[in-house]
Amino acid sequence: MKPLTLGGLILVVGYCKAFQSASRLYSVRLNRSPFQTRLYSTAEKAQIPVDAISLPESSSVPIKEPLLEELGRGVRRDFAARLPYWKSDLTDGFQLPCLAATFFMFFACLAPAVGFGGLYAVASNSAIGTVEMITSTAVSGVLFALTAAQPMTIIGGTGPVLAFVACLAQMADMYKLPFLPLYAWTGLWTSAILFVSAMTSASNLVKYLTRFTDEIFSVLISVIFLFEACSNIAGTFSSAPLVQALLTLVCASTTYTISTRLQGLRRTAYFNKPIRNTISNFAPTIGVVVAAWLARAARVAHGVTLPALAIPSQFGTTTGRPWLIPLLDLPVWARWASFLPALMATVLLFLDQNITVRLVNNNKYNMTKGRRPGNVLDGMHADMLVISLLTALQSIFGLPWLVAATVRSVSHVKACAKYDNDGKVVGTIEQRFTGALIHAGIGCCVLLKQPRQWLALIPKPALMGLFLYLGASSLPGNEFWERFKGLFKEKATAVKERWTGVVPQSSVRKLTVVQLACLAAMIWVKESPAGVFFPIVIAMLAPLRFAMDRSGFIPKHHMNILDEE
């Protein structure tokens, strides 16, 4: 347990330094109105409805919430701001782009659920498997979509959480403890800490994060999706006949290519605007359907079959155990000791959830429901409360812990966005209908026979192509990614970015190299036996950003331009 304690101490010291510096920049009063941070006067706010407010992407409003607020204040503010829109959150979902998003995101959420379920079975010796993962995804996804203050967020299984659970299973073997009771107690402690963090508005910590952290984390998740898809496709060349491997490559490439090309149709002059937008909205679904048709044609003509998703044939736990975890089977000392790994799990879930919601709340998506102009914190406290309660529920029933999934959440927002002729986002259809319907459909895959038969027609390689699309489509617009590509471009032909001519290339390259080093370190830790410390690496990005300002490695005014929201 000593490494856990040391890691936690380093984290606390690093953040204390960051908070000490940031406190000089913000003057905070605990007794002000929650809407006092707006840039509008009271009279102006009365004349401008919240739905009508639309900020440009570059808008940035100082966030002046204190680090901690009085008990429950942030949660009450979030729910009070979103509750008036609950009815419209359901009715606004009955639009064509939302229907397209539902089909696309159904596969985008189901495939990871099945994939992570198989990995959980390996990591936990089948104590938690595919049935548990799909059940957790369906139930928790519907509950979150209906109750969250930011329902555009999609929760699901993530690689970092899986790595942590694998380490927890190894710890259980090391100390000869029953895994599921240890998992449940760790989850209950985690839930309690997250609950306290929600009630004290600890998510205000996110105001100290910047584009620097967002970009690294976003690229990391995209790389994970791309790597998993590519490794799965490449693996068939060593484990399957050559014809089947080639057909796998063709199906995956078909899904990816069609999805990418049709998604860009809205920026062309073909057809008229309604047709272009409709085809673009259904692009990923069309890609999956065409790949499924190719696989069926190959099976009929040449007898070549491709594997489908391994959906459980009946509803029940993987090992046949009871759903409720026997909490009292864990020794008393271990119940208290599980608080230590729970601290690490809390850091992981807290950062995963809040960084993703911060990306979803980005001003470029022009979301206004329950939002104060430019404030990316809105909804975080209420959502953290929901996540804490869901974590407790999942722990008691031995289900995987779910948290905001970055790539799926951002893809969901983009799928529900409205674009102009140049492909720029001009608004977003903010609703909770698609999230609820997506996860209800996933639940039907476990409970009903007919949906399982339909899914058997979809080859797994087609969904790997969808993984490629999810990972690749999240990279454009990420300035870290654009600067990385700029390292290999001729200066005369490089596209002019917002920092071109303002910040010297030396500073741009230095920041890019630092972010690359951070990304490499995160990947190395995640894949190493020390994967349990992955949350610490994420958490240290904020103190690192603070240290860069203090060191002068990159001039502060250059860094502020490159890192501005």
C-alpha positions as CSV (number, residue, x, y, z in Angstrom):
1,M,0.0,0.0,0.0
2,K,3.0,2.3,0.3
3,P,3.1,3.3,-3.4
4,L,-0.5,4.3,-3.2
5,T,0.2,6.5,-0.2
6,L,3.3,8.1,-1.8
7,G,1.4,8.7,-5.1
8,G,-1.5,10.3,-3.3
9,L,1.0,12.6,-1.4
10,I,2.7,13.7,-4.6
11,L,-0.8,14.4,-6.1
12,V,-1.9,16.5,-3.1
13,V,1.4,18.5,-3.0
14,G,1.3,19.2,-6.7
15,Y,-2.3,20.4,-6.6
16,C,-1.8,22.5,-3.6
17,K,0.9,24.5,-5.4
18,A,-1.4,24.9,-8.4
19,F,-4.2,26.1,-6.2
20,Q,-2.0,28.5,-4.4
21,S,-1.0,30.1,-7.6
22,A,-4.5,30.1,-9.1
23,S,-5.9,31.7,-6.0
24,R,-4.0,34.9,-6.8
25,L,-5.9,35.1,-10.1
26,Y,-9.5,34.8,-8.8
27,S,-11.3,36.7,-6.2
28,V,-14.1,34.6,-4.8
29,R,-17.1,35.2,-2.5
30,L,-19.0,32.3,-1.1
31,N,-22.3,34.2,-0.6
32,R,-22.9,35.4,-4.2
33,S,-25.7,34.4,-6.6
34,P,-24.8,31.4,-8.7
35,F,-25.5,33.4,-11.8
36,Q,-23.4,36.4,-10.8
37,T,-20.4,35.3,-12.9
38,R,-22.1,36.2,-16.2
39,L,-20.8,39.0,-18.3
40,Y,-24.3,40.5,-18.6
41,S,-26.0,42.9,-16.2
42,T,-29.2,41.8,-14.5
43,A,-31.3,43.9,-16.9
44,E,-29.5,42.4,-19.9
45,K,-30.0,38.8,-18.6
46,A,-33.7,39.4,-18.2
47,Q,-34.0,40.3,-21.9
48,I,-31.9,37.4,-23.3
49,P,-33.4,33.9,-22.9
50,V,-30.9,31.2,-22.1
51,D,-31.9,29.2,-25.2
52,A,-30.9,32.2,-27.4
53,I,-27.4,32.6,-26.1
54,S,-24.7,31.3,-28.5
55,L,-21.0,31.9,-27.9
56,P,-18.3,31.7,-30.6
57,E,-15.7,29.0,-30.1
58,S,-13.1,31.4,-28.9
59,S,-15.2,32.9,-26.1
60,S,-13.8,32.5,-22.7
61,V,-15.5,33.5,-19.5
62,P,-13.6,33.5,-16.2
63,I,-14.9,30.8,-13.9
64,K,-15.2,32.2,-10.4
65,E,-16.7,29.4,-8.3
66,P,-14.8,28.7,-5.1
67,L,-12.8,25.5,-4.9
68,L,-15.4,24.1,-2.4
69,E,-19.0,25.4,-1.9
70,E,-21.5,25.0,0.9
71,L,-23.0,21.6,1.1
72,G,-25.2,20.7,-1.9
73,R,-25.1,24.2,-3.5
74,G,-23.5,23.1,-6.7
75,V,-25.8,20.1,-7.1
76,R,-28.9,22.2,-6.5
77,R,-27.7,24.8,-8.9
78,D,-27.1,22.3,-11.7
79,F,-30.5,20.5,-11.2
80,A,-32.4,23.8,-10.9
81,A,-30.9,25.0,-14.1
82,R,-31.6,21.9,-16.1
83,L,-35.0,20.8,-14.7
84,P,-37.1,23.3,-16.6
85,Y,-35.8,21.8,-19.9
86,W,-36.6,18.1,-18.9
87,K,-39.7,17.9,-21.1
88,S,-38.0,19.5,-24.1
89,D,-35.0,17.2,-23.5
90,L,-37.4,14.3,-24.5
91,T,-39.4,16.0,-27.2
92,D,-36.4,17.6,-29.0
93,G,-35.1,14.1,-29.6
94,F,-37.7,13.4,-32.2
95,Q,-35.7,14.8,-35.1
96,L,-33.9,13.1,-38.0
97,P,-30.3,13.9,-36.8
98,C,-31.2,12.3,-33.4
99,L,-32.6,9.2,-35.1
100,A,-29.4,8.9,-37.1
101,A,-27.3,9.4,-34.0
102,T,-29.3,6.7,-32.2
103,F,-28.4,4.1,-34.9
104,F,-24.8,5.1,-35.1
105,M,-24.2,5.3,-31.3
106,F,-26.0,2.1,-30.6
107,F,-23.3,0.2,-32.4
108,A,-20.6,2.5,-31.0
109,C,-21.7,1.7,-27.5
110,L,-22.6,-2.0,-27.9
111,A,-19.3,-3.0,-29.4
112,P,-17.2,-1.6,-26.6
113,A,-19.6,-3.1,-24.0
114,V,-19.1,-6.6,-25.5
115,G,-15.4,-6.1,-26.0
116,F,-14.8,-4.8,-22.5
117,G,-17.0,-7.6,-21.1
118,G,-14.7,-10.2,-22.5
119,L,-11.6,-8.4,-21.1
120,Y,-13.3,-8.1,-17.7
121,A,-13.8,-11.8,-17.7
122,V,-10.1,-12.4,-18.3
123,A,-9.0,-9.9,-15.7
124,S,-11.4,-11.1,-13.0
125,N,-11.4,-14.8,-13.7
126,S,-15.0,-14.6,-15.1
127,A,-16.3,-13.0,-11.9
128,I,-17.4,-10.1,-14.1
129,G,-18.1,-10.8,-17.8
130,T,-20.0,-9.8,-20.8
131,V,-23.5,-10.2,-19.3
132,E,-22.5,-8.0,-16.4
133,M,-21.0,-5.3,-18.7
134,I,-24.0,-5.2,-21.0
135,T,-26.4,-5.1,-18.1
136,S,-24.4,-2.3,-16.4
137,T,-24.2,-0.4,-19.7
138,A,-28.0,-0.7,-20.4
139,V,-29.3,0.1,-16.9
140,S,-26.8,2.7,-15.9
141,G,-26.9,4.3,-19.4
142,V,-30.7,4.8,-19.2
143,L,-30.7,6.1,-15.7
144,F,-27.9,8.5,-16.4
145,A,-29.5,9.8,-19.6
146,L,-32.8,10.5,-17.7
147,T,-31.3,12.1,-14.6
148,A,-28.0,13.8,-15.6
149,A,-27.7,17.5,-15.9
150,Q,-25.6,17.1,-19.1
151,P,-27.4,14.2,-20.8
152,M,-25.3,14.5,-24.0
153,T,-22.6,12.6,-22.1
154,I,-22.4,8.9,-22.8
155,I,-21.2,6.7,-20.0
156,G,-19.5,3.3,-20.6
157,G,-16.6,1.1,-19.9
158,T,-13.1,2.6,-20.3
159,G,-9.6,1.1,-20.6
160,P,-8.2,2.9,-17.5
161,V,-11.0,1.6,-15.3
162,L,-10.5,-1.9,-16.6
163,A,-6.8,-1.7,-15.9
164,F,-7.6,-0.7,-12.3
165,V,-10.0,-3.6,-11.8
166,A,-7.4,-6.0,-13.2
167,C,-4.9,-4.7,-10.5
168,L,-7.6,-5.0,-7.9
169,A,-8.1,-8.7,-8.9
170,Q,-4.4,-9.3,-8.6
171,M,-4.4,-7.7,-5.1
172,A,-7.3,-10.0,-4.1
173,D,-5.2,-13.0,-5.2
174,M,-2.1,-11.7,-3.4
175,Y,-3.9,-11.3,0.0
176,K,-6.2,-14.4,-0.5
177,L,-9.3,-12.3,-0.4
178,P,-12.6,-13.0,-2.3
179,F,-12.5,-10.7,-5.3
180,L,-16.2,-9.7,-5.7
181,P,-16.6,-8.6,-2.0
182,L,-13.4,-6.7,-2.2
183,Y,-14.6,-5.1,-5.5
184,A,-17.9,-4.2,-3.9
185,W,-16.4,-2.6,-0.8
186,T,-13.9,-0.7,-2.9
187,G,-16.8,0.5,-5.0
188,L,-18.8,1.6,-2.0
189,W,-16.0,3.6,-0.6
190,T,-15.4,5.1,-4.0
191,S,-19.1,6.0,-4.2
192,A,-19.0,7.6,-0.8
193,I,-16.0,9.8,-1.7
194,L,-17.5,10.8,-5.0
195,F,-20.8,11.6,-3.2
196,V,-18.9,13.9,-0.9
197,S,-17.1,15.5,-3.8
198,A,-20.4,16.2,-5.5
199,M,-22.0,17.7,-2.5
200,T,-19.0,20.0,-1.8
201,S,-18.7,21.0,-5.5
202,A,-15.2,19.5,-5.7
203,S,-15.6,19.4,-9.5
204,N,-14.7,23.1,-9.4
205,L,-11.2,21.7,-9.5
206,V,-11.7,21.4,-13.3
207,K,-11.4,25.1,-13.7
208,Y,-7.6,24.7,-13.1
209,L,-7.5,22.3,-16.1
210,T,-6.8,23.8,-19.5
211,R,-6.7,22.9,-23.2
212,F,-3.2,21.4,-22.4
213,T,-4.8,18.5,-20.4
214,D,-7.9,18.2,-22.6
215,E,-5.9,17.7,-25.7
216,I,-3.6,15.0,-24.3
217,F,-6.5,13.1,-22.7
218,S,-8.6,13.3,-25.9
219,V,-5.8,12.1,-28.1
220,L,-5.0,9.3,-25.7
221,I,-8.6,7.9,-25.9
222,S,-8.5,8.2,-29.7
223,V,-5.2,6.3,-29.8
224,I,-6.7,3.6,-27.6
225,F,-9.6,3.2,-30.0
226,L,-7.4,3.2,-33.1
227,F,-4.9,0.7,-31.5
228,E,-7.6,-1.7,-30.4
229,A,-9.2,-1.7,-33.9
230,C,-5.9,-2.1,-35.7
231,S,-4.6,-4.8,-33.4
232,N,-7.9,-6.8,-33.7
233,I,-7.8,-6.6,-37.5
234,A,-4.1,-7.4,-37.7
235,G,-4.6,-10.3,-35.3
236,T,-6.8,-12.2,-37.8
237,F,-3.8,-12.5,-40.2
238,S,-2.1,-14.8,-37.7
239,S,-5.1,-16.6,-36.2
240,A,-7.4,-17.1,-39.2
241,P,-7.1,-18.3,-42.8
242,L,-5.8,-15.7,-45.3
243,V,-9.1,-15.4,-47.1
244,Q,-11.0,-14.6,-43.9
245,A,-8.3,-12.2,-42.8
246,L,-8.5,-10.3,-46.1
247,L,-12.3,-10.2,-45.9
248,T,-11.9,-8.8,-42.3
249,L,-9.7,-6.0,-43.7
250,V,-12.1,-5.3,-46.5
251,C,-15.1,-5.1,-44.2
252,A,-13.4,-2.9,-41.7
253,S,-12.0,-0.6,-44.4
254,T,-15.4,-0.4,-46.0
255,T,-17.1,0.8,-42.8
256,Y,-14.4,3.3,-42.1
257,T,-14.1,4.7,-45.7
258,I,-17.9,5.0,-46.3
259,S,-18.4,6.6,-42.9
260,T,-15.6,9.1,-43.4
261,R,-16.5,10.0,-47.0
262,L,-20.2,10.4,-46.5
263,Q,-19.7,12.3,-43.2
264,G,-17.8,14.9,-45.3
265,L,-20.6,15.1,-47.9
266,R,-22.2,18.1,-46.1
267,R,-19.1,20.2,-47.1
268,T,-19.6,19.5,-50.8
269,A,-21.9,20.8,-53.5
270,Y,-23.6,17.5,-54.4
271,F,-27.4,17.2,-54.2
272,N,-29.2,19.8,-52.0
273,K,-28.5,20.7,-48.4
274,P,-31.3,18.5,-46.8
275,I,-30.1,15.5,-48.7
276,R,-26.4,16.1,-47.9
277,N,-27.2,16.5,-44.2
278,T,-29.4,13.4,-44.1
279,I,-26.7,11.2,-45.8
280,S,-24.0,12.7,-43.5
281,N,-26.0,12.0,-40.4
282,F,-26.5,8.3,-41.4
283,A,-23.0,7.9,-42.7
284,P,-21.7,5.5,-40.0
285,T,-24.9,3.4,-40.1
286,I,-24.6,3.2,-43.9
287,G,-21.0,2.1,-43.6
288,V,-22.0,-0.8,-41.2
289,V,-24.9,-1.9,-43.4
290,V,-22.8,-2.0,-46.5
291,A,-20.0,-3.9,-44.8
292,A,-22.6,-6.4,-43.5
293,W,-23.9,-6.8,-47.0
294,L,-20.4,-7.5,-48.3
295,A,-19.8,-10.1,-45.6
296,R,-23.1,-11.8,-46.4
297,A,-22.3,-11.8,-50.2
298,A,-18.9,-13.4,-49.5
299,R,-20.5,-16.1,-47.3
300,V,-23.2,-17.0,-49.9
301,A,-20.8,-16.9,-52.9
302,H,-17.6,-18.4,-51.4
303,G,-18.5,-19.8,-48.0
304,V,-16.3,-17.4,-46.1
305,T,-17.7,-16.5,-42.7
306,L,-16.8,-13.7,-40.3
307,P,-17.3,-13.7,-36.5
308,A,-20.2,-11.7,-35.1
309,L,-20.4,-10.0,-31.7
310,A,-20.6,-12.6,-28.9
311,I,-23.9,-11.6,-27.4
312,P,-25.0,-13.8,-24.4
313,S,-27.8,-16.2,-25.3
314,Q,-29.5,-15.8,-22.0
315,F,-29.8,-13.4,-19.1
316,G,-27.8,-14.4,-16.0
317,T,-24.5,-13.9,-14.4
318,T,-21.4,-15.2,-16.1
319,T,-20.6,-17.8,-13.4
320,G,-24.2,-18.4,-12.3
321,R,-23.6,-16.6,-9.0
322,P,-26.4,-14.6,-7.2
323,W,-26.6,-11.0,-8.4
324,L,-26.2,-9.5,-4.9
325,I,-22.6,-9.6,-3.6
326,P,-22.1,-11.1,-0.1
327,L,-20.5,-8.0,1.5
328,L,-19.9,-9.8,4.8
329,D,-17.7,-12.4,3.2
330,L,-14.8,-9.9,3.3
331,P,-12.8,-9.8,6.6
332,V,-13.4,-6.7,8.7
333,W,-9.8,-5.4,8.3
334,A,-10.1,-5.7,4.5
335,R,-13.4,-3.7,4.5
336,W,-11.5,-0.8,6.0
337,A,-8.3,-1.4,4.0
338,S,-10.3,-1.2,0.7
339,F,-10.5,2.5,1.4
340,L,-6.9,2.9,0.0
341,P,-7.6,1.4,-3.5
342,A,-10.9,3.3,-3.4
343,L,-8.9,6.6,-3.2
344,M,-7.1,5.7,-6.5
345,A,-10.4,4.6,-8.1
346,T,-11.9,7.9,-7.0
347,V,-9.2,9.9,-8.7
348,L,-9.7,7.9,-11.9
349,L,-13.4,8.2,-12.0
350,F,-13.4,11.8,-11.0
351,L,-10.9,12.8,-13.7
352,D,-12.4,10.6,-16.4
353,Q,-15.9,12.0,-15.7
354,N,-15.0,15.7,-15.4
355,I,-12.5,15.9,-18.3
356,T,-15.0,14.3,-20.6
357,V,-17.9,16.6,-19.5
358,R,-15.5,19.5,-19.9
359,L,-15.0,18.4,-23.5
360,V,-18.7,18.0,-24.1
361,N,-19.4,21.4,-22.6
362,N,-16.9,23.1,-25.0
363,N,-18.2,26.4,-26.3
364,K,-17.8,25.3,-29.9
365,Y,-20.9,23.1,-29.7
366,N,-23.0,26.1,-28.7
367,M,-25.1,24.3,-26.1
368,T,-27.3,26.5,-24.0
369,K,-29.8,24.5,-21.9
370,G,-29.1,25.1,-18.3
371,R,-25.8,26.7,-19.2
372,R,-24.2,30.0,-18.1
373,P,-22.4,31.6,-21.1
374,G,-18.9,30.0,-21.4
375,N,-19.0,28.1,-18.1
376,V,-17.8,24.5,-18.7
377,L,-18.5,23.6,-15.1
378,D,-22.3,23.6,-15.5
379,G,-23.8,20.2,-14.8
380,M,-20.6,18.6,-13.4
381,H,-21.7,18.5,-9.8
382,A,-25.1,16.9,-10.5
383,D,-23.6,14.4,-12.9
384,M,-21.0,13.5,-10.3
385,L,-23.8,12.8,-7.8
386,V,-25.5,10.5,-10.3
387,I,-22.2,8.7,-11.0
388,S,-21.6,8.2,-7.3
389,L,-25.0,6.6,-6.8
390,L,-24.6,4.5,-9.9
391,T,-21.2,3.3,-8.7
392,A,-22.8,2.1,-5.4
393,L,-25.5,0.3,-7.3
394,Q,-22.9,-1.3,-9.7
395,S,-20.7,-2.4,-6.7
396,I,-23.5,-4.1,-4.8
397,F,-24.5,-6.2,-7.9
398,G,-21.0,-6.9,-9.1
399,L,-21.4,-4.8,-12.3
400,P,-18.5,-2.9,-13.9
401,W,-18.1,0.7,-12.9
402,L,-19.1,3.1,-15.7
403,V,-18.0,6.7,-16.3
404,A,-18.2,9.3,-19.0
405,A,-16.6,7.8,-22.2
406,T,-14.6,10.5,-24.0
407,V,-14.8,9.3,-27.6
408,R,-18.4,8.1,-27.4
409,S,-19.5,11.3,-25.7
410,V,-17.8,13.6,-28.2
411,S,-19.1,11.5,-31.1
412,H,-22.6,11.7,-29.7
413,V,-22.5,15.5,-29.5
414,K,-21.1,15.8,-33.0
415,A,-23.8,13.5,-34.3
416,C,-26.5,15.7,-32.8
417,A,-24.9,18.9,-33.9
418,K,-26.1,21.3,-36.6
419,Y,-23.6,22.4,-39.2
420,D,-23.4,25.2,-41.8
421,N,-22.3,24.8,-45.4
422,D,-18.6,24.9,-44.3
423,G,-19.1,22.1,-41.8
424,K,-18.8,24.4,-38.8
425,V,-21.1,23.7,-35.8
426,V,-23.8,26.3,-35.4
427,G,-25.8,24.6,-32.7
428,T,-26.6,21.3,-31.0
429,I,-29.8,19.4,-30.5
430,E,-29.6,19.1,-26.7
431,Q,-31.8,16.2,-25.5
432,R,-31.8,13.0,-23.4
433,F,-33.9,10.9,-25.8
434,T,-31.0,9.4,-27.8
435,G,-29.0,8.4,-24.7
436,A,-32.0,6.7,-23.2
437,L,-33.0,4.9,-26.4
438,I,-29.4,3.8,-27.2
439,H,-29.0,2.1,-23.9
440,A,-32.5,0.7,-23.8
441,G,-31.7,-1.0,-27.1
442,I,-28.5,-2.5,-25.7
443,G,-30.6,-3.9,-22.8
444,C,-33.0,-5.5,-25.4
445,C,-30.0,-7.4,-26.8
446,V,-29.7,-9.3,-23.5
447,L,-33.4,-9.7,-22.7
448,L,-35.0,-10.4,-26.2
449,K,-34.2,-13.1,-28.7
450,Q,-35.0,-11.2,-31.9
451,P,-32.5,-8.4,-31.4
452,R,-29.8,-11.0,-30.9
453,Q,-30.7,-12.6,-34.2
454,W,-30.5,-9.3,-36.0
455,L,-27.1,-8.5,-34.4
456,A,-25.8,-11.9,-35.6
457,L,-26.0,-10.5,-39.2
458,I,-23.5,-7.7,-38.3
459,P,-19.9,-9.0,-38.6
460,K,-17.4,-8.0,-36.0
461,P,-14.9,-6.5,-38.5
462,A,-17.6,-4.0,-39.5
463,L,-17.7,-2.7,-35.9
464,M,-13.9,-2.6,-35.9
465,G,-14.2,-0.2,-38.8
466,L,-16.6,1.8,-36.7
467,F,-13.9,1.9,-34.0
468,L,-11.5,3.3,-36.5
469,Y,-14.0,5.9,-37.5
470,L,-14.6,6.9,-33.8
471,G,-11.0,7.2,-33.1
472,A,-10.0,9.1,-36.3
473,S,-13.0,11.4,-36.3
474,S,-12.2,12.7,-32.8
475,L,-8.7,13.9,-33.9
476,P,-9.5,16.8,-36.3
477,G,-9.9,20.0,-34.4
478,N,-7.6,18.9,-31.6
479,E,-4.8,21.5,-31.7
480,F,-2.3,19.0,-30.2
481,W,-3.0,16.8,-33.2
482,E,-2.8,19.7,-35.7
483,R,0.5,20.8,-34.2
484,F,1.9,17.3,-34.3
485,K,1.1,17.0,-38.0
486,G,2.7,20.4,-38.5
487,L,6.0,19.0,-37.4
488,F,6.2,17.1,-40.7
489,K,4.8,19.8,-43.0
490,E,6.7,22.2,-45.1
491,K,6.3,25.7,-43.6
492,A,5.3,27.3,-46.9
493,T,2.5,24.8,-47.5
494,A,1.3,24.4,-43.9
495,V,-2.3,25.5,-43.1
496,K,-2.4,28.7,-41.1
497,E,-3.6,28.2,-37.6
498,R,-4.7,30.8,-35.0
499,W,-1.2,30.9,-33.6
500,T,0.6,31.3,-36.9
501,G,2.6,34.5,-37.0
502,V,1.9,35.2,-33.4
503,V,3.8,32.4,-31.6
504,P,7.3,31.4,-32.8
505,Q,7.7,27.9,-34.2
506,S,10.2,27.1,-31.5
507,S,7.5,27.5,-28.8
508,V,5.0,25.6,-30.8
509,R,7.4,22.7,-31.2
510,K,8.4,22.7,-27.6
511,L,4.7,22.4,-26.4
512,T,4.0,19.7,-29.0
513,V,7.0,17.7,-27.8
514,V,6.0,18.0,-24.1
515,Q,2.5,16.8,-24.9
516,L,3.9,13.9,-26.9
517,A,6.1,13.0,-23.9
518,C,3.1,13.1,-21.6
519,L,1.0,11.0,-24.0
520,A,3.8,8.4,-24.3
521,A,4.1,8.3,-20.5
522,M,0.4,7.8,-20.0
523,I,0.4,4.9,-22.6
524,W,3.4,3.3,-21.0
525,V,2.0,3.4,-17.5
526,K,-1.4,2.2,-18.7
527,E,0.1,-0.9,-20.4
528,S,2.7,-1.6,-17.6
529,P,2.2,-3.6,-14.4
530,A,1.9,-0.3,-12.7
531,G,-1.4,0.5,-14.5
532,V,-3.1,1.1,-11.2
533,F,-1.1,4.4,-11.0
534,F,-2.6,5.6,-14.3
535,P,-4.9,8.1,-12.5
536,I,-1.9,9.8,-10.9
537,V,-0.3,10.4,-14.3
538,I,-3.5,12.1,-15.5
539,A,-3.8,14.1,-12.3
540,M,-0.2,15.4,-12.6
541,L,-0.9,17.1,-15.9
542,A,-2.3,20.2,-14.1
543,P,0.7,20.7,-11.8
544,L,2.9,20.1,-14.9
545,R,1.2,22.8,-16.8
546,F,1.7,25.1,-13.8
547,A,5.4,24.2,-13.6
548,M,5.9,25.0,-17.2
549,D,4.7,28.6,-16.5
550,R,7.1,28.9,-13.6
551,S,10.1,27.4,-15.4
552,G,10.0,29.6,-18.4
553,F,10.7,26.7,-20.7
554,I,8.1,28.2,-23.0
555,P,7.5,32.0,-22.6
556,K,4.4,32.5,-20.6
557,H,2.7,34.8,-23.0
558,H,3.3,32.3,-25.8
559,M,2.0,29.5,-23.6
560,N,-1.2,31.4,-22.8
561,I,-1.9,31.9,-26.5
562,L,-1.4,28.3,-27.4
563,D,-3.3,27.1,-24.3
564,E,-6.3,29.5,-24.4
565,E,-9.8,28.0,-24.5
